[in-house]
């Protein structure tokens, strides 16, 4: 469950007075925050605590993550000179990642650690817009109007993302997950032309490591077939598309991840159980299923409900 820790009181206490990007660069905090949901909920895998902007910060992009706003870039990308300033990521740029992953692998034992990175379109949107955007107008204007510059930006971002995931795998991550959160803002044709070649390259280069690869985006119901063409072993499905319908859209032999609506957790337990049963029943049509929420845990979610949900799914799927 992405962002499973942010509803925990122990997480909020640990983060008091510590900026997000500072927390993501401290091995002790990375380890503790990664382990908190595992201890509390008993989930089957840990998700590495980081942020999609960490590798961009590491290569020198002037940015911050402002509470209540999100990532804010001081000098948005507007032309070729801005793109050229994006250098490659080197392992020495993120030594805290290597250290934290190594310690986590030791702490987790047989429980897998899932590595984490942001997808190239989402990173591009933050860089071009200068922060969160509802319409991605500057991003699309560059993508439509300057295809050569867009291609160079995506090439550089893909290389940064790939190296960030490689660092985590080299340190011991058991699987990797690529979050292209805002790619659902694109039409299928725009995704096929302007994004798919780069995500395909990322997953193809990761294939040599023989670790499971997971791909997820929000609002991607119309893109699920294309997302599965990118080459991941598992495609995440948000809550908008029933899993039995998603099966019909993805490539054969593609496992699915998802997809309980995070807002359902605010309803009565009877509703939570009914909706969970529905997800599990629909997932029977898939070539493999990882139960999960359809997006991140909402910050005000009751941890007790999440704990009960994990226990319920384990009971329903035992054996």
C-alpha positions as CSV (number, residue, x, y, z in Angstrom):
1,X,0.0,0.0,0.0
2,X,1.7,3.1,-1.3
3,X,2.3,5.8,1.4
4,X,1.0,3.3,4.0
5,X,3.1,5.0,6.7
6,X,1.8,8.5,6.3
7,X,-1.4,7.9,8.3
8,X,0.6,6.4,11.2
9,X,1.1,8.6,14.3
10,X,4.6,7.2,14.7
11,X,5.4,8.4,11.2
12,X,4.1,11.9,11.9
13,X,6.1,12.0,15.2
14,X,9.3,11.0,13.4
15,X,8.8,13.5,10.6
16,X,8.2,16.5,13.0
17,X,10.5,19.3,11.9
18,X,12.2,17.2,9.2
19,X,11.6,18.2,5.6
20,X,10.5,15.5,3.2
21,X,13.7,15.5,1.0
22,X,15.8,15.6,4.2
23,X,14.0,12.5,5.5
24,X,14.6,10.8,2.1
25,X,18.4,11.4,2.4
26,X,18.8,10.1,5.9
27,X,19.4,6.3,6.0
28,X,18.1,6.0,9.6
29,X,14.8,7.7,8.7
30,X,14.5,5.8,5.5
31,X,14.9,2.5,7.3
32,X,12.5,3.4,10.1
33,X,9.8,4.8,7.9
34,X,10.0,1.8,5.6
35,X,9.6,-0.6,8.4
36,X,6.8,1.2,10.3
37,X,3.9,-0.1,8.1
38,X,5.5,-3.6,8.1
39,X,5.5,-3.7,11.9
40,X,2.0,-2.2,12.2
41,X,0.2,-4.1,9.4
42,X,2.2,-7.2,8.7
43,X,2.1,-6.6,4.9
44,X,3.8,-9.1,2.6
45,X,6.4,-6.7,1.3
46,X,8.0,-3.4,2.3
47,X,8.0,-0.4,-0.1
48,X,11.2,1.6,0.0
49,X,10.6,5.1,1.5
50,X,11.6,7.7,-0.9
51,X,10.1,10.3,-3.2
52,X,10.0,10.5,-7.0
53,X,11.9,13.8,-6.9
54,X,14.9,12.4,-5.0
55,X,17.0,11.5,-8.0
56,X,16.3,14.9,-9.6
57,X,17.5,16.7,-6.4
58,X,20.5,14.4,-6.4
59,X,21.6,15.6,-9.9
60,X,21.4,19.2,-8.9
61,X,17.8,20.3,-9.7
62,X,16.8,23.2,-7.4
63,X,13.6,21.9,-5.9
64,X,11.7,21.5,-2.7
65,X,8.6,19.6,-1.5
66,X,6.3,22.0,0.2
67,X,3.8,20.7,2.6
68,X,0.3,20.9,1.2
69,X,1.6,21.7,-2.2
70,X,4.0,19.1,-3.4
71,X,7.2,19.3,-5.5
72,X,8.1,22.9,-6.5
73,X,10.9,23.5,-9.0
74,X,12.7,26.8,-8.8
75,X,13.6,27.2,-12.5
76,X,11.1,25.2,-14.7
77,X,12.4,23.7,-17.9
78,X,11.6,25.9,-20.8
79,X,14.3,25.3,-23.5
80,X,17.3,23.3,-24.6
81,X,19.7,24.8,-22.1
82,X,17.4,23.7,-19.2
83,X,17.3,20.2,-20.6
84,X,21.1,20.0,-21.1
85,X,21.6,20.9,-17.4
86,X,20.1,17.5,-16.5
87,X,23.1,15.3,-16.0
88,X,23.2,11.5,-15.5
89,X,22.7,10.1,-12.0
90,X,25.7,8.3,-10.5
91,X,25.5,5.8,-7.6
92,X,27.7,8.1,-5.5
93,X,24.9,10.8,-5.8
94,X,22.6,8.7,-3.6
95,X,24.8,6.8,-1.1
96,X,22.0,7.1,1.4
97,X,19.9,4.9,-0.8
98,X,22.5,2.1,-1.0
99,X,23.1,2.3,2.7
100,X,19.4,2.2,3.6
101,X,18.5,-0.6,1.2
102,X,21.3,-2.7,2.5
103,X,20.2,-2.2,6.1
104,X,16.5,-2.9,5.2
105,X,17.3,-6.1,3.4
106,X,19.0,-7.3,6.6
107,X,16.1,-6.2,8.8
108,X,13.4,-7.7,6.5
109,X,14.9,-11.2,6.1
110,X,12.7,-13.2,3.8
111,X,10.2,-10.3,3.3
112,X,10.8,-8.6,0.0
113,X,11.7,-4.9,-0.4
114,X,10.2,-3.1,-3.4
115,X,12.3,-0.4,-4.9
116,X,10.6,2.8,-6.1
117,X,11.0,5.5,-8.7
118,X,9.0,8.0,-10.6
119,X,8.2,7.6,-14.3
120,X,9.6,9.9,-16.9
121,X,6.3,11.7,-17.9
122,X,5.5,12.6,-14.3
123,X,9.0,13.8,-13.7
124,X,8.9,15.9,-16.9
125,X,5.6,17.4,-15.9
126,X,7.0,18.6,-12.5
127,X,10.1,20.0,-14.2
128,X,8.2,21.8,-16.9
129,X,5.2,23.0,-14.9
130,X,7.4,24.0,-11.9
131,X,5.0,22.1,-9.6
132,X,1.8,20.1,-9.5
133,X,-0.6,20.8,-12.4
134,X,-4.2,20.0,-13.2
135,X,-4.0,20.4,-16.9
136,X,-0.2,19.9,-17.7
137,X,-0.5,22.6,-20.3
138,X,3.1,23.6,-20.5
139,X,4.2,19.9,-20.6
140,X,1.8,19.1,-23.4
141,X,2.8,22.3,-25.3
142,X,6.4,21.2,-25.2
143,X,5.6,17.6,-26.1
144,X,3.4,18.7,-29.1
145,X,5.3,21.7,-30.3
146,X,9.0,20.7,-29.7
147,X,9.2,16.9,-30.2
148,X,12.9,16.8,-30.5
149,X,13.4,18.7,-27.3
150,X,10.8,16.5,-25.6
151,X,12.6,13.4,-26.8
152,X,15.9,14.6,-25.3
153,X,14.2,15.4,-22.0
154,X,12.6,12.0,-21.8
155,X,15.8,10.3,-22.7
156,X,17.7,12.0,-19.9
157,X,14.9,11.4,-17.4
158,X,14.6,7.8,-18.4
159,X,18.4,7.4,-17.8
160,X,18.1,9.0,-14.4
161,X,15.1,6.8,-13.4
162,X,16.8,3.6,-14.7
163,X,20.0,4.3,-12.7
164,X,18.0,5.1,-9.5
165,X,16.3,1.8,-9.8
166,X,19.6,0.0,-10.6
167,X,21.1,1.4,-7.4
168,X,18.3,-0.1,-5.3
169,X,18.5,-3.4,-7.1
170,X,22.3,-3.6,-6.6
171,X,21.8,-2.9,-2.9
172,X,19.3,-5.8,-2.6
173,X,15.8,-4.7,-3.6
174,X,13.7,-7.7,-4.5
175,X,11.4,-5.9,-7.0
176,X,11.0,-2.5,-8.5
177,X,8.0,-0.3,-9.0
178,X,7.7,2.6,-11.5
179,X,5.1,5.2,-10.6
180,X,4.2,7.4,-13.6
181,X,1.4,9.0,-11.6
182,X,0.2,11.7,-14.0
183,X,0.5,9.8,-17.3
184,X,-3.3,9.3,-17.2
185,X,-3.5,12.9,-18.5
186,X,-2.5,11.7,-21.9
187,X,-4.5,10.2,-24.7
188,X,-3.6,6.7,-25.9
189,X,-2.0,8.0,-29.1
190,X,0.1,10.6,-27.2
191,X,1.2,8.0,-24.7
192,X,2.1,5.5,-27.5
193,X,4.1,8.2,-29.4
194,X,5.7,10.3,-26.7
195,X,6.1,8.1,-23.5
196,X,5.9,4.4,-24.3
197,X,9.3,4.1,-26.0
198,X,11.0,5.4,-22.9
199,X,9.1,3.3,-20.4
200,X,9.8,0.3,-22.7
201,X,13.5,1.1,-22.6
202,X,13.5,1.3,-18.8
203,X,11.8,-2.0,-18.3
204,X,13.9,-3.7,-21.0
205,X,17.1,-2.6,-19.3
206,X,15.8,-3.8,-16.0
207,X,15.0,-7.3,-17.4
208,X,18.7,-8.3,-17.0
209,X,18.4,-8.2,-13.3
210,X,15.6,-10.8,-13.1
211,X,13.5,-9.0,-10.5
212,X,9.8,-8.4,-10.8
213,X,8.9,-5.1,-12.4
214,X,5.7,-3.2,-11.5
215,X,4.2,-0.3,-13.5
216,X,1.5,2.1,-12.2
217,X,-0.3,5.2,-13.2
218,X,-3.4,7.1,-12.0
219,X,-6.4,7.4,-14.3
220,X,-4.9,5.0,-16.8
221,X,-8.0,3.0,-17.6
222,X,-7.7,3.8,-21.3
223,X,-3.9,3.2,-21.3
224,X,-3.8,-0.2,-19.6
225,X,-3.1,-2.1,-22.8
226,X,-0.2,0.3,-23.6
227,X,1.1,0.2,-20.1
228,X,1.3,-3.5,-20.3
229,X,3.2,-3.2,-23.6
230,X,5.9,-1.3,-21.7
231,X,7.2,-4.6,-20.4
232,X,6.5,-4.7,-16.7
233,X,5.5,-8.0,-15.1
234,X,2.7,-6.4,-13.0
235,X,0.4,-3.5,-14.0
236,X,-1.2,-1.5,-11.2
237,X,-4.8,-0.6,-11.7
238,X,-6.5,2.2,-9.9
239,X,-10.0,2.0,-8.5
240,X,-11.7,3.2,-11.6
241,X,-11.5,0.0,-13.6
242,X,-12.7,-3.4,-12.2
243,X,-10.0,-6.0,-12.3
244,X,-11.9,-8.4,-14.5
245,X,-12.2,-5.7,-17.1
246,X,-8.6,-4.7,-16.7
247,X,-7.6,-8.3,-17.5
248,X,-9.2,-7.8,-21.0
249,X,-7.1,-4.7,-21.7
250,X,-3.6,-5.9,-20.7
251,X,-1.2,-8.2,-22.5
252,X,-1.5,-12.0,-21.7
253,X,0.6,-13.2,-18.8
254,X,0.4,-9.8,-17.1
255,X,-0.3,-9.8,-13.4
256,X,-2.4,-7.1,-11.9
257,X,-2.0,-5.0,-8.7
258,X,-4.9,-3.3,-7.0
259,X,-7.4,-2.0,-6.6
260,X,-9.6,-1.1,-3.6
261,X,-10.6,2.5,-3.6
262,X,-8.7,4.2,-0.7
263,X,-11.8,6.2,0.2
264,X,-13.7,2.9,1.0
265,X,-11.6,2.6,4.1
266,X,-13.7,5.5,5.6
267,X,-16.9,3.5,5.3
268,X,-18.2,0.9,7.7
269,X,-16.3,-2.4,8.1
270,X,-19.2,-4.2,6.3
271,X,-18.6,-2.1,3.2
272,X,-14.9,-2.5,3.4
273,X,-15.2,-6.3,3.6
274,X,-17.8,-6.4,0.7
275,X,-15.6,-4.2,-1.6
276,X,-12.5,-6.2,-0.7
277,X,-14.3,-9.5,-1.6
278,X,-15.4,-7.9,-4.9
279,X,-11.8,-7.0,-5.7
280,X,-10.6,-10.5,-4.8
281,X,-13.3,-12.2,-6.9
282,X,-12.7,-10.1,-10.0
283,X,-8.9,-10.7,-9.6
284,X,-9.4,-14.4,-10.1
285,X,-9.5,-13.7,-13.9
286,X,-6.0,-12.3,-13.8
287,X,-2.7,-14.1,-14.4
288,X,-1.6,-13.3,-10.9
289,X,-2.7,-10.6,-8.5
290,X,-1.2,-8.4,-5.8
291,X,-3.9,-7.1,-3.6
292,X,-3.5,-3.4,-3.0
293,X,-5.3,-0.1,-2.8
294,X,-6.1,1.6,-6.1
295,X,-3.8,4.5,-5.1
296,X,-2.0,5.8,-2.0
297,X,-3.3,5.6,1.5
298,X,-5.1,8.8,2.4
299,X,-3.4,10.7,5.3
300,X,-6.4,10.6,7.6
301,X,-7.0,6.8,7.2
302,X,-7.5,5.0,10.5
303,X,-4.5,2.7,10.9
304,X,-6.7,0.2,12.7
305,X,-8.8,-0.2,9.6
306,X,-5.7,-0.8,7.5
307,X,-4.5,-3.4,10.0
308,X,-7.9,-5.2,9.9
309,X,-7.9,-5.1,6.0
310,X,-4.5,-6.8,5.8
311,X,-5.6,-9.5,8.2
312,X,-8.8,-9.9,6.3
313,X,-7.1,-10.3,2.9
314,X,-4.6,-12.8,4.4
315,X,-7.5,-14.8,5.8
316,X,-9.4,-14.8,2.5
317,X,-6.4,-15.8,0.4
318,X,-4.7,-18.3,2.8
319,X,-3.8,-21.6,1.0
